[in-house]
Structure formats: structure tokens, C-alpha cells
Amino acid sequence: MAKVVISGYYGFDNLGDEAVLFSILKTLRELRIGLRIEVLSNAPAKTAEIYKVTASNRWKLGDVYRALKDSDLLISGGGSLLQDVTGIKSLLYYLGVIWLARRLGKPVFFYAQGIGPVRSWLGRLAMRLVVNKVNFITVRDESSRRDLEEMGINRPCIQVTADPVLGLEEKFVDKTIGRAILEEAGLDLSIERKLVGVSVREWQGLTDYKKVVAEVCDKLTRLGYQVVFLPMHYPDDLKTSQEVVGLMEQPAAALSERYSVVEMASLIANMDLLIGMRLHALILAAVMHVPPVAVSYDPKIDRFMGLLGRTAATPADNPNFDDLWCAVEEILCEPWLAREELIQEVEPLRQRAQLTASLALELLDRTLSKAPQTAKYL
């Protein structure tokens, strides 16, 4: 039975990356029954329990070596793994796993990665040396493809698909799960009281965007909307959410538990609008056909909103109340139009997201067909 290893930012209680893993596993399993999957995780026991996979400690070189040695393919991604904004150590870690896989003769597939920014000379050199040895690359947007080309990465085939989470379908999400959580938190779910979800995060010590978000949420509350803060990265986002609630004059709810991908998707599906900084809060909103409004802290936010034919409402480093409110008000005035336009934009992205898994399995099959007769087959 063929085996793949998946490397990414998994096991860190970041719901965005967990949603990526959830989506990759779901699509691969739908296309290839019986595929063996091992995930490199920060919390291997937890990852194994949640996703019913084999998992190894991503920090133990011996475990990583054994996982790759026993595999037929390394899937790197998805997510924004190859960037040095959060430090070069993270970039070098993921490139190191890729390098080790290639040294062991294993094919490497990039699964709808978001590339960059990579600004350091060392990071760009390492990218060029390692990524040019990858067998097949899929990226989640055109800008990522251009970033790779600008760094001199031109040997592997590069194809633009879409973020794995865009492959999820709204019709398979049970909204009653989210409703139960909201009711337990004291929210009024009568039809007259509409819900606005908010996803915020810390970013480089900035504070002004928190005040602007608080002002917009106050205005929404005065208009009769219920504001619900959704922590995507626990507990970091909870602390930020509580800080923004503390800046508000009107009441708002900050959900305080640690939620699964299924629970968060269901929570977002119950919203009428989502104001978000976290990329995968915005993506889950789009998938659930909930119009998203973005506060951008990173190029990946602008890239995603561009895929929807929109722009981010305001940047986190220079926030503007009028711009953010204008984007919110546009949706409030014609909610059905906003929803229908969103559905039209998301459908082709969903198809592209599901294509990524097919491309990965095609590479796996080509590898197995070229292997010696003693190799493991599907």
C-alpha cells in the first residue's frame, strides 16, 4: 500500500492550518481509498487521534527520517510555509524536510502553497537550491507562482490551483453544531438578530486596527447585529479578541473554547457576515457563502480577496474606519446580492482546489510505476 508523508504547520492549535490538513486528507481519501498517510506534527498523538493518521514528531530528526524513508511521496503544504516574515528558521526547517526527502530519493509535491515573502538573501538562495529539486509544484495563487520565478525557481512544473480549504463544500457542514455552541454562549439566534463574526490576531505590536475594528463592531451592535469573536489560533486570538471587546462600548461575545475545524466551519456558517484578519477565517467564510470583509496584515490576504474579485477593506498598519465600514455597509445593504456573487466566485476555486489532490496522486502513481518490482504498490 502506497504511503505519503505530509509536512506543514500542524499540531500548533492554529485552526487555519488544521483546516488545510483536514481538507487535504478529506480530498486524498475520497480519491484513493486505503492510502497510508503520515503527518509530521508538533503534537503527533493529538494529530493521530483527530485525523486517524500515523503521526511523527516534526522536531525529532530520527522520526522524520524514518517517516520519509518508509514513504513513497512527500507532500509539503499547504499553507504559507515558505516565507521568512516570521523568521528564517521556519523557512529553513521546511526546506530541510524537502531536502532530506530528495536525498532519500523520494518525490516531493508542493500542495497549493502560498509562497513568500522571502526577503533575506539566505532565504532566497536556499529556496533556489532546494525548491528547484522538487518534482511538482502547485501554488494557491498567481502571485506565488511569480514569486517562485523571481527567485530563479524554473525547473519543476508549476501550476496554480487554490487553497485546499476552498475544496470544502457548504452543503456538507452541519450548522446545528455551531448553533448549539452559540446558544450555549448566550447568543440570541432568533431571525431578527443577525450575526457578524470577527477574526482578529496580533500583528507586530500594532494597536490602531483594534480600535477601528471595535468602532465598526460598536456601530453594528447599535444597528441590531450581534458580534461574535472567533479565535482561530488558540489561545493567542482569544486574548486579542478580548482586548478588542474591551475597547467596545457595546456588548459582544468572545468565544473562549478551543474548537475543531468542523466546529469552526459550522460557527462561521451561522454568520451573516465575517470581518477577518486570519486568512482561513476568510476562506471558511467564502466556502460557507458568508461574505467576508478583510483587514489585511499580509500580502496573502490581498491575494485571496483578489481571487474573489475584491480588495481588502483596510490595511492593519494604516487602518481607516470609513473604508472598513464602507465595505461592511455594502454587504449589509444587499446581502443576497453579496452572497450570490460570492457563490459564483467560489465555485471555480473549489474545483481548482480539488484538482490539487489529483495532481499529487498522479505523481505518486508515476513514481510507483517506475519503481523496482520489489516496491510497494497501490
Backbone hydrogen bonds in HBPLUS format (Angstrom, degrees):
<---DONOR---> <-ACCEPTOR-->    atom                        ^
c    i                          cat <-CA-CA->   ^        H-A-AA   ^      H-
h    n   atom  resd res      DA  || num        DHA   H-A  angle D-A-AA Bond
n    s   type  num  typ     dist DA aas  dist angle  dist       angle   num
A0036-ARG N   A0002-ALA O   3.05 MM  34  6.12 160.9  2.09 166.5 162.0     1
A0072-ASP N   A0003-LYS O   2.75 MM  69  5.40 161.7  1.79 150.6 152.3     2
A0004-VAL N   A0036-ARG O   2.91 MM  32  6.36 156.9  1.96 155.2 158.2     3
A0038-GLU N   A0004-VAL O   2.95 MM  34  6.38 155.7  2.01 155.9 163.3     4
A0005-VAL N   A0073-LEU O   2.91 MM  68  6.35 158.3  1.95 160.2 167.5     5
A0075-ILE N   A0005-VAL O   2.72 MM  70  6.01 172.7  1.72 171.2 173.9     6
A0006-ILE N   A0038-GLU O   2.83 MM  32  6.29 153.8  1.90 156.1 164.4     7
A0040-LEU N   A0006-ILE O   2.99 MM  34  6.24 169.0  2.00 170.7 169.3     8
A0007-SER N   A0075-ILE O   2.87 MM  68  6.26 161.1  1.90 164.2 169.4     9
A0077-GLY N   A0007-SER O   2.81 MM  70  6.03 173.5  1.82 171.2 173.6    10
A0042-ASN N   A0010-TYR O   2.88 MM  32  6.24 164.3  1.90 144.8 148.7    11
A0234-TYR N   A0013-ASP O   3.27 MM 221  5.94 147.1  2.38 166.1 161.0    12
A0018-GLU N   A0014-ASN O   2.97 MM   4  6.22 158.2  2.02 153.8 160.7    13
A0015-LEU N   A0232-MET O   2.71 MM 217  5.09 161.0  1.75 158.5 155.6    14
A0019-ALA N   A0015-LEU O   2.80 MM   4  5.83 144.7  1.92 139.0 147.6    15
A0020-VAL N   A0016-GLY O   3.11 MM   4  6.44 143.7  2.24 138.4 148.2    16
A0021-LEU N   A0017-ASP O   3.00 MM   4  6.35 161.2  2.04 150.2 153.6    17
A0022-PHE N   A0018-GLU O   2.85 MM   4  6.02 166.3  1.87 149.1 153.5    18
A0023-SER N   A0019-ALA O   2.96 MM   4  6.05 156.6  2.01 142.2 148.1    19
A0024-ILE N   A0020-VAL O   2.93 MM   4  6.19 160.8  1.97 153.6 158.9    20
A0025-LEU N   A0021-LEU O   2.95 MM   4  6.10 176.0  1.95 161.3 162.1    21
A0026-LYS N   A0022-PHE O   2.99 MM   4  6.09 160.8  2.03 145.0 151.0    22
A0027-THR N   A0023-SER O   3.04 MM   4  6.18 165.3  2.07 149.7 153.0    23
A0028-LEU N   A0024-ILE O   2.94 MM   4  6.10 169.7  1.95 157.6 160.8    24
A0029-ARG N   A0025-LEU O   2.95 MM   4  5.97 164.5  1.97 151.2 155.8    25
A0030-GLU N   A0026-LYS O   3.08 MM   4  6.21 143.9  2.22 138.9 148.4    26
A0031-LEU N   A0027-THR O   3.18 MM   4  6.39 145.6  2.30 144.2 152.5    27
A0032-ARG N   A0028-LEU O   2.84 MM   4  5.94 141.3  1.99 149.3 160.8    28
A0035-LEU N   A0032-ARG O   3.44 MM   3  5.90 159.4  2.48 130.8 129.0    29
A0054-THR N   A0037-ILE O   3.22 MM  17  6.36 164.3  2.25 164.4 160.0    30
A0039-VAL N   A0054-THR O   2.85 MM  15  6.39 150.2  1.93 147.7 153.4    31
A0056-SER N   A0039-VAL O   2.95 MM  17  6.33 154.2  2.02 149.8 156.6    32
A0041-SER N   A0056-SER O   2.88 MM  15  6.07 169.8  1.89 174.7 178.2    33
A0058-ARG N   A0041-SER O   2.98 MM  17  5.08 167.1  2.00 130.6 132.6    34
A0047-THR N   A0043-ALA O   2.96 MM   4  6.17 166.4  1.98 161.3 165.8    35
A0048-ALA N   A0044-PRO O   2.87 MM   4  5.95 161.5  1.90 149.8 154.8    36
A0049-GLU N   A0045-ALA O   3.05 MM   4  6.23 154.4  2.12 142.5 149.3    37
A0050-ILE N   A0046-LYS O   2.95 MM   4  6.15 168.0  1.96 157.1 159.7    38
A0051-TYR N   A0047-THR O   3.04 MM   4  6.00 171.2  2.05 152.1 155.0    39
A0052-LYS N   A0048-ALA O   2.94 MM   4  5.21 124.6  2.25 132.5 140.6    40
A0060-LYS N   A0057-ASN O   3.25 MM   3  5.64 160.0  2.29 111.8 117.4    41
A0063-ASP N   A0060-LYS O   2.99 MM   3  5.36 118.1  2.39 106.5 121.2    42
A0064-VAL N   A0060-LYS O   2.98 MM   4  6.32 161.2  2.02 158.0 164.1    43
A0065-TYR N   A0061-LEU O   2.81 MM   4  5.97 162.2  1.84 152.4 157.7    44
A0066-ARG N   A0062-GLY O   2.97 MM   4  6.16 163.9  2.00 146.9 151.0    45
A0067-ALA N   A0063-ASP O   2.96 MM   4  6.13 158.8  2.01 146.9 153.0    46
A0068-LEU N   A0064-VAL O   2.99 MM   4  6.20 165.9  2.01 153.7 156.9    47
A0069-LYS N   A0065-TYR O   2.83 MM   4  5.95 160.8  1.87 153.3 159.5    48
A0070-ASP N   A0066-ARG O   3.16 MM   4  6.21 147.4  2.27 142.8 149.2    49
A0071-SER N   A0068-LEU O   3.07 MM   3  5.07 163.7  2.09 110.9 112.9    50
A0074-LEU N   A0107-PRO O   2.95 MM  33  6.30 166.6  1.97 160.5 165.0    51
A0109-PHE N   A0074-LEU O   2.84 MM  35  6.20 162.0  1.87 167.0 172.7    52
A0076-SER N   A0109-PHE O   2.88 MM  33  6.15 161.5  1.92 153.7 160.0    53
A0111-TYR N   A0076-SER O   2.93 MM  35  5.96 166.0  1.95 144.6 148.9    54
A0114-GLY N   A0079-GLY O   3.02 MM  35  5.86 170.5  2.03 138.4 138.9    55
A0083-GLN N   A0081-LEU O   3.18 MM   2  5.98 126.9  2.47 105.3  90.9    56
A0116-GLY N   A0082-LEU O   2.89 MM  34  5.88 161.0  1.93 154.8 152.0    57
A0084-ASP N   A0117-PRO O   3.04 MM  33  6.55 159.9  2.08 155.1 155.9    58
A0087-GLY N   A0084-ASP O   3.16 MM   3  4.72 157.6  2.21  94.6  99.8    59
A0092-LEU N   A0088-ILE O   2.94 MM   4  6.19 166.1  1.96 158.9 162.3    60
A0093-TYR N   A0089-LYS O   2.90 MM   4  6.11 144.3  2.03 144.9 155.0    61
A0094-TYR N   A0090-SER O   3.20 MM   4  6.55 167.0  2.21 158.3 157.8    62
A0095-LEU N   A0091-LEU O   3.02 MM   4  6.24 161.6  2.06 152.5 158.3    63
A0096-GLY N   A0092-LEU O   2.81 MM   4  5.80 141.1  1.96 135.6 146.5    64
A0096-GLY N   A0093-TYR O   3.02 MM   3  4.97 117.8  2.43  91.9 108.1    65
A0097-VAL N   A0093-TYR O   3.04 MM   4  6.46 149.4  2.13 151.8 159.0    66
A0098-ILE N   A0094-TYR O   3.15 MM   4  6.41 160.7  2.19 144.5 149.6    67
A0099-TRP N   A0095-LEU O   2.81 MM   4  6.03 160.5  1.85 149.5 155.3    68
A0100-LEU N   A0096-GLY O   2.94 MM   4  6.11 159.7  1.98 147.4 152.5    69
A0101-ALA N   A0097-VAL O   3.02 MM   4  6.27 159.2  2.07 148.0 153.3    70
A0102-ARG N   A0098-ILE O   3.05 MM   4  6.36 160.8  2.09 153.2 157.8    71
A0103-ARG N   A0099-TRP O   2.90 MM   4  6.15 152.3  1.97 148.4 156.8    72
A0104-LEU N   A0100-LEU O   3.00 MM   4  6.25 141.0  2.16 144.3 154.5    73
A0104-LEU N   A0101-ALA O   3.17 MM   3  5.13 125.9  2.48  92.6 106.4    74
A0106-LYS N   A0101-ALA O   2.86 MM   5  5.20 161.1  1.89 155.7 149.5    75
A0105-GLY N   A0102-ARG O   2.93 MM   3  4.87 156.0  1.99 101.9 108.5    76
A0135-ASN N   A0108-VAL O   3.13 MM  27  5.43 135.8  2.33 132.7 145.5    77
A0136-PHE N   A0108-VAL O   3.36 MM  28  6.82 152.4  2.44 158.3 162.1    78
A0110-PHE N   A0136-PHE O   2.97 MM  26  6.42 163.0  2.00 154.8 160.0    79
A0138-THR N   A0110-PHE O   3.02 MM  28  5.47 140.4  2.18 123.5 135.7    80
A0113-GLN N   A0138-THR O   3.11 MM  25  6.58 146.7  2.22 144.0 133.9    81
A0140-ARG N   A0113-GLN O   2.98 MM  27  5.62 153.4  2.05 131.6 133.6    82
A0124-ARG N   A0120-SER O   3.04 MM   4  6.26 161.5  2.08 150.2 154.6    83
A0125-LEU N   A0121-TRP O   2.96 MM   4  6.08 154.2  2.03 142.5 149.8    84
A0126-ALA N   A0122-LEU O   2.90 MM   4  6.07 166.4  1.91 152.7 156.5    85
A0127-MET N   A0123-GLY O   2.92 MM   4  6.09 155.7  1.98 144.9 152.0    86
A0128-ARG N   A0124-ARG O   3.06 MM   4  6.24 163.1  2.09 144.3 148.2    87
A0129-LEU N   A0125-LEU O   3.00 MM   4  6.25 161.4  2.03 154.1 159.0    88
A0130-VAL N   A0126-ALA O   2.97 MM   4  6.01 164.6  1.99 153.2 157.0    89
A0131-VAL N   A0127-MET O   2.83 MM   4  5.43 148.1  1.93 143.2 153.5    90
A0133-LYS N   A0130-VAL O   2.98 MM   3  5.63 160.8  2.02 117.4 123.6    91
A0134-VAL N   A0131-VAL O   3.06 MM   3  5.24 166.7  2.08 110.5 114.6    92
A0137-ILE N   A0157-CYS O   2.92 MM  20  6.01 162.0  1.95 170.9 175.3    93
A0159-GLN N   A0137-ILE O   2.86 MM  22  6.29 157.0  1.92 151.9 159.0    94
A0139-VAL N   A0159-GLN O   3.00 MM  20  6.40 150.1  2.09 146.5 154.8    95
A0161-THR N   A0139-VAL O   2.79 MM  22  5.96 166.9  1.81 169.7 174.2    96
A0146-ARG N   A0142-GLU O   3.01 MM   4  6.38 158.7  2.06 153.3 158.8    97
A0147-ASP N   A0143-SER O   2.92 MM   4  6.16 153.5  1.99 145.5 153.0    98
A0148-LEU N   A0144-SER O   3.07 MM   4  6.35 155.4  2.14 147.5 152.8    99
A0149-GLU N   A0145-ARG O   3.10 MM   4  6.42 161.9  2.13 150.3 154.9   100
A0150-GLU N   A0146-ARG O   2.88 MM   4  6.11 155.7  1.94 152.4 159.1   101
A0151-MET N   A0147-ASP O   3.15 MM   4  6.38 133.5  2.38 138.0 149.1   102
A0151-MET N   A0148-LEU O   3.11 MM   3  5.20 133.5  2.33  97.3 110.0   103
A0153-ILE N   A0148-LEU O   3.04 MM   5  5.37 160.9  2.08 150.0 147.1   104
A0152-GLY N   A0149-GLU O   3.02 MM   3  5.15 159.5  2.06 107.6 112.2   105
A0166-LEU N   A0163-ASP O   2.97 MM   3  5.64 149.5  2.06 120.9 129.2   106
A0167-GLY N   A0164-PRO O   2.90 MM   3  5.52 161.1  1.93 117.2 123.4   107
A0168-LEU N   A0165-VAL O   3.14 MM   3  5.68 168.5  2.16 114.8 118.4   108
A0172-PHE N   A0169-GLU O   3.17 MM   3  5.82 158.5  2.22 116.4 122.4   109
A0173-VAL N   A0170-GLU O   3.12 MM   3  5.51 168.5  2.14 116.9 119.7   110
A0177-ILE N   A0174-ASP O   3.28 MM   3  6.02 154.7  2.35 116.8 122.0   111
A0179-ARG N   A0175-LYS O   3.05 MM   4  6.32 158.0  2.10 149.6 156.5   112
A0180-ALA N   A0176-THR O   3.00 MM   4  6.09 156.0  2.06 142.5 147.4   113
A0181-ILE N   A0177-ILE O   3.29 MM   4  6.61 154.5  2.36 143.1 149.5   114
A0182-LEU N   A0178-GLY O   2.92 MM   4  6.18 162.1  1.96 154.5 159.4   115
A0183-GLU N   A0179-ARG O   2.85 MM   4  6.03 160.3  1.89 152.2 157.5   116
A0184-GLU N   A0180-ALA O   3.00 MM   4  6.11 155.1  2.06 142.3 149.2   117
A0185-ALA N   A0181-ILE O   3.04 MM   4  6.28 135.5  2.25 138.1 150.1   118
A0185-ALA N   A0182-LEU O   3.12 MM   3  5.01 126.2  2.42  90.6 104.8   119
A0187-LEU N   A0182-LEU O   3.00 MM   5  5.46 165.6  2.03 152.3 148.4   120
A0186-GLY N   A0183-GLU O   2.99 MM   3  5.08 158.3  2.04 104.4 110.4   121
A0193-ARG N   A0190-SER O   3.09 MM   3  5.79 152.1  2.17 120.5 127.3   122
A0226-GLN N   A0194-LYS O   2.81 MM  32  6.12 170.8  1.81 166.5 169.6   123
A0272-ASP N   A0195-LEU O   2.83 MM  77  5.49 168.3  1.85 146.0 149.1   124
A0196-VAL N   A0226-GLN O   2.83 MM  30  6.10 157.8  1.88 166.0 166.2   125
A0228-VAL N   A0196-VAL O   2.86 MM  32  6.09 165.3  1.88 161.8 162.6   126
A0197-GLY N   A0273-LEU O   2.91 MM  76  6.30 156.2  1.97 163.6 161.0   127
A0275-ILE N   A0197-GLY O   2.86 MM  78  6.23 162.5  1.89 158.5 158.1   128
A0198-VAL N   A0228-VAL O   2.82 MM  30  6.05 139.5  1.99 153.5 153.5   129
A0230-LEU N   A0198-VAL O   2.81 MM  32  5.91 164.5  1.83 158.7 161.7   130
A0199-SER N   A0275-ILE O   2.87 MM  76  6.37 155.9  1.93 154.4 161.4   131
A0277-MET N   A0199-SER O   2.77 MM  78  5.82 136.7  1.96 143.4 157.6   132
A0206-LEU N   A0203-TRP O   2.94 MM   3  5.88 172.0  1.95 135.1 137.4   133
A0210-LYS N   A0207-THR O   3.02 MM   3  5.44 134.0  2.24 109.0 121.2   134
A0211-LYS N   A0208-ASP O   3.09 MM   3  5.27 120.3  2.46 100.1 114.1   135
A0212-VAL N   A0208-ASP O   3.11 MM   4  6.47 158.0  2.16 152.8 158.9   136
A0213-VAL N   A0209-TYR O   2.92 MM   4  6.09 164.6  1.94 148.7 152.8   137
A0214-ALA N   A0210-LYS O   2.93 MM   4  6.07 156.9  1.98 143.2 150.2   138
A0215-GLU N   A0211-LYS O   2.93 MM   4  6.18 152.5  2.01 145.8 152.9   139
A0216-VAL N   A0212-VAL O   3.01 MM   4  6.30 159.9  2.05 152.3 157.1   140
A0217-CYS N   A0213-VAL O   2.90 MM   4  6.11 159.7  1.94 151.2 157.3   141
A0218-ASP N   A0214-ALA O   2.88 MM   4  6.09 149.8  1.97 145.1 153.6   142
A0219-LYS N   A0215-GLU O   3.06 MM   4  6.33 157.8  2.11 145.6 150.8   143
A0220-LEU N   A0216-VAL O   2.97 MM   4  6.27 155.3  2.03 148.5 155.4   144
A0221-THR N   A0217-CYS O   2.93 MM   4  6.13 158.1  1.98 147.7 153.4   145
A0222-ARG N   A0218-ASP O   2.97 MM   4  6.26 156.2  2.03 150.5 156.7   146
A0223-LEU N   A0219-LYS O   3.16 MM   4  6.40 134.3  2.38 137.2 148.8   147
A0223-LEU N   A0220-LEU O   3.06 MM   3  5.10 130.5  2.31  95.3 109.1   148
A0225-TYR N   A0220-LEU O   3.03 MM   5  5.41 160.4  2.07 147.8 141.6   149
A0224-GLY N   A0221-THR O   2.96 MM   3  5.12 159.4  2.01 107.0 112.8   150
A0253-ALA N   A0227-VAL O   3.03 MM  26  6.31 169.3  2.04 164.7 161.7   151
A0229-PHE N   A0253-ALA O   2.72 MM  24  6.12 167.7  1.74 158.4 162.4   152
A0255-LEU N   A0229-PHE O   3.12 MM  26  6.11 149.7  2.21 156.3 157.0   153
A0237-ASP N   A0233-HIS O   2.78 MM   4  5.39 169.9  1.79 168.5 169.7   154
A0238-LEU N   A0235-PRO O   3.06 MM   3  5.23 124.7  2.38 101.6 116.5   155
A0239-LYS N   A0235-PRO O   3.24 MM   4  6.60 156.8  2.29 160.1 164.8   156
A0240-THR N   A0236-ASP O   3.29 MM   4  6.68 159.9  2.33 148.3 153.5   157
A0241-SER N   A0237-ASP O   2.81 MM   4  5.95 157.7  1.86 146.5 153.3   158
A0242-GLN N   A0238-LEU O   2.90 MM   4  6.12 162.2  1.93 152.9 157.0   159
A0243-GLU N   A0239-LYS O   3.03 MM   4  6.26 143.3  2.17 140.0 150.2   160
A0244-VAL N   A0240-THR O   3.02 MM   4  6.36 155.5  2.08 151.7 157.1   161
A0245-VAL N   A0241-SER O   2.92 MM   4  6.21 162.2  1.95 153.8 159.2   162
A0246-GLY N   A0242-GLN O   2.96 MM   4  6.09 147.1  2.07 136.8 145.7   163
A0247-LEU N   A0244-VAL O   2.97 MM   3  5.06 138.7  2.15  99.2 111.5   164
A0248-MET N   A0245-VAL O   3.06 MM   3  5.19 149.5  2.16 102.8 112.2   165
A0264-MET N   A0260-SER O   2.93 MM   4  6.17 163.4  1.96 153.1 157.4   166
A0265-ALA N   A0261-VAL O   2.91 MM   4  6.05 163.5  1.94 152.9 157.7   167
A0266-SER N   A0262-VAL O   3.05 MM   4  6.19 154.5  2.11 142.7 149.7   168
A0267-LEU N   A0263-GLU O   2.85 MM   4  6.12 152.3  1.93 146.9 155.1   169
A0268-ILE N   A0264-MET O   2.92 MM   4  6.13 170.1  1.93 156.5 158.0   170
A0269-ALA N   A0265-ALA O   2.95 MM   4  6.09 147.0  2.06 139.7 149.4   171
A0270-ASN N   A0267-LEU O   3.08 MM   3  5.42 146.1  2.20 105.1 114.9   172
A0271-MET N   A0268-ILE O   2.98 MM   3  5.29 163.2  2.01 112.9 118.4   173
A0274-LEU N   A0291-PRO O   3.10 MM  17  6.38 158.0  2.15 156.5 155.5   174
A0293-VAL N   A0274-LEU O   2.73 MM  19  6.09 149.1  1.83 162.7 168.3   175
A0276-GLY N   A0293-VAL O   2.81 MM  17  6.21 162.0  1.84 164.0 170.2   176
A0295-VAL N   A0276-GLY O   2.93 MM  19  6.02 159.2  1.97 147.1 149.2   177
A0281-ALA N   A0278-ARG O   3.20 MM   3  5.33 139.9  2.37 101.1 112.4   178
A0282-LEU N   A0278-ARG O   3.23 MM   4  6.60 157.7  2.28 152.3 157.5   179
A0283-ILE N   A0279-LEU O   2.89 MM   4  6.24 152.2  1.97 146.1 155.2   180
A0284-LEU N   A0280-HIS O   2.98 MM   4  5.79 161.2  2.02 127.2 133.1   181
A0285-ALA N   A0281-ALA O   2.99 MM   4  6.12 152.1  2.07 140.0 148.1   182
A0286-ALA N   A0282-LEU O   2.99 MM   4  6.26 159.3  2.03 145.8 150.9   183
A0287-VAL N   A0283-ILE O   2.88 MM   4  6.17 162.4  1.92 156.5 161.2   184
A0288-MET N   A0284-LEU O   2.89 MM   4  6.03 148.7  1.99 144.7 153.2   185
A0290-VAL N   A0285-ALA O   2.74 MM   5  4.80 172.0  1.74 150.7 147.8   186
A0289-HIS N   A0286-ALA O   3.01 MM   3  4.91 155.9  2.07 102.6 108.2   187
A0313-ALA N   A0294-ALA O   2.82 MM  19  5.54 136.1  2.02 139.5 151.4   188
A0296-SER N   A0314-THR O   2.99 MM  18  6.34 146.2  2.11 147.1 153.9   189
A0316-ALA N   A0296-SER O   2.67 MM  20  5.56 163.4  1.69 153.0 149.3   190
A0301-ILE N   A0298-ASP O   2.98 MM   3  5.73 148.4  2.08 123.7 130.8   191
A0303-ARG N   A0299-PRO O   2.88 MM   4  6.14 156.6  1.94 154.6 162.1   192
A0304-PHE N   A0300-LYS O   3.05 MM   4  6.16 159.8  2.09 139.7 144.4   193
A0305-MET N   A0301-ILE O   3.04 MM   4  6.27 171.3  2.05 154.0 156.4   194
A0306-GLY N   A0302-ASP O   2.93 MM   4  6.03 145.4  2.05 140.5 150.4   195
A0307-LEU N   A0303-ARG O   3.15 MM   4  6.53 139.2  2.32 141.4 151.3   196
A0307-LEU N   A0304-PHE O   2.94 MM   3  5.12 126.3  2.24 100.4 114.5   197
A0308-LEU N   A0305-MET O   3.04 MM   3  5.13 135.1  2.25  97.2 109.9   198
A0310-ARG N   A0305-MET O   2.86 MM   5  5.13 160.1  1.90 149.2 145.7   199
A0309-GLY N   A0306-GLY O   2.95 MM   3  4.91 158.4  2.00 104.6 109.9   200
A0318-ASN N   A0315-PRO O   3.36 MM   3  5.45 156.1  2.42 101.3 108.2   201
A0324-LEU N   A0320-ASN O   3.12 MM   4  6.36 165.9  2.14 155.8 159.7   202
A0325-TRP N   A0321-PHE O   2.81 MM   4  5.98 167.9  1.83 160.9 164.8   203
A0326-CYS N   A0322-ASP O   2.88 MM   4  5.91 153.7  1.95 142.7 150.4   204
A0327-ALA N   A0323-ASP O   3.18 MM   4  6.41 156.9  2.24 145.2 149.7   205
A0328-VAL N   A0324-LEU O   3.11 MM   4  6.39 155.7  2.18 146.9 153.7   206
A0329-GLU N   A0325-TRP O   2.74 MM   4  5.88 169.3  1.75 159.0 162.1   207
A0330-GLU N   A0326-CYS O   3.01 MM   4  6.11 150.8  2.10 143.8 150.7   208
A0331-ILE N   A0328-VAL O   3.11 MM   3  5.49 127.4  2.40 105.3 117.6   209
A0332-LEU N   A0328-VAL O   3.03 MM   4  6.36 159.3  2.08 150.3 156.9   210
A0333-CYS N   A0329-GLU O   2.91 MM   4  6.02 150.0  2.00 152.2 158.0   211
A0338-ALA N   A0334-GLU O   3.03 MM   4  6.30 163.0  2.06 157.1 162.3   212
A0339-ARG N   A0335-PRO O   2.97 MM   4  6.15 154.0  2.04 144.4 151.3   213
A0340-GLU N   A0336-TRP O   2.94 MM   4  6.15 163.1  1.97 149.2 153.4   214
A0341-GLU N   A0337-LEU O   2.94 MM   4  6.09 164.4  1.96 153.9 158.0   215
A0342-LEU N   A0338-ALA O   3.05 MM   4  6.15 151.0  2.14 138.8 146.9   216
A0343-ILE N   A0339-ARG O   2.97 MM   4  6.26 157.7  2.02 151.7 157.1   217
A0344-GLN N   A0340-GLU O   3.16 MM   4  6.42 158.0  2.21 147.3 152.3   218
A0345-GLU N   A0341-GLU O   3.13 MM   4  6.41 146.7  2.25 143.2 151.9   219
A0345-GLU N   A0342-LEU O   3.11 MM   3  5.14 120.3  2.49  95.6 110.3   220
A0346-VAL N   A0342-LEU O   2.91 MM   4  6.07 154.0  1.98 156.2 163.3   221
A0347-GLU N   A0343-ILE O   3.25 MM   4  6.23 161.1  2.29 151.5 153.8   222
A0349-LEU N   A0346-VAL O   2.98 MM   3  5.13 117.9  2.38 103.4 119.9   223
A0350-ARG N   A0346-VAL O   2.86 MM   4  6.14 148.1  1.96 157.5 168.1   224
A0351-GLN N   A0347-GLU O   3.20 MM   4  6.55 156.9  2.26 152.0 156.9   225
A0352-ARG N   A0348-PRO O   3.07 MM   4  6.31 153.7  2.15 141.8 148.9   226
A0353-ALA N   A0349-LEU O   2.86 MM   4  6.07 151.1  1.95 147.1 155.2   227
A0354-GLN N   A0350-ARG O   3.08 MM   4  6.35 154.0  2.15 148.0 153.8   228
A0355-LEU N   A0351-GLN O   3.12 MM   4  6.31 135.4  2.33 137.1 148.9   229
A0358-SER N   A0355-LEU O   3.01 MM   3  5.23 116.8  2.43 102.1 117.7   230
A0359-LEU N   A0355-LEU O   3.06 MM   4  6.43 154.5  2.13 156.0 163.5   231
A0360-ALA N   A0356-THR O   3.01 MM   4  6.34 152.9  2.09 150.1 157.7   232
A0361-LEU N   A0357-ALA O   2.99 MM   4  6.25 161.2  2.03 152.0 156.4   233
A0362-GLU N   A0358-SER O   2.93 MM   4  6.13 144.4  2.06 142.9 153.1   234
A0363-LEU N   A0359-LEU O   3.12 MM   4  6.39 155.0  2.19 144.5 149.8   235
A0364-LEU N   A0360-ALA O   3.02 MM   4  6.34 155.7  2.08 145.2 152.4   236
A0365-ASP N   A0361-LEU O   2.88 MM   4  6.08 159.8  1.92 147.1 151.9   237
A0366-ARG N   A0362-GLU O   2.96 MM   4  6.18 157.0  2.01 147.6 153.7   238
A0367-THR N   A0363-LEU O   3.00 MM   4  6.19 155.1  2.06 147.1 153.9   239
A0368-LEU N   A0364-LEU O   2.97 MM   4  6.26 160.1  2.02 152.0 157.1   240
A0369-SER N   A0365-ASP O   2.94 MM   4  6.09 151.7  2.02 146.4 154.0   241
A0370-LYS N   A0367-THR O   3.23 MM   3  5.37 137.7  2.42  98.3 109.5   242
A0371-ALA N   A0368-LEU O   3.21 MM   3  5.04 147.5  2.32  95.0 104.6   243
A0375-ALA N   A0372-PRO O   2.93 MM   3  5.55 166.5  1.95 121.9 126.1   244
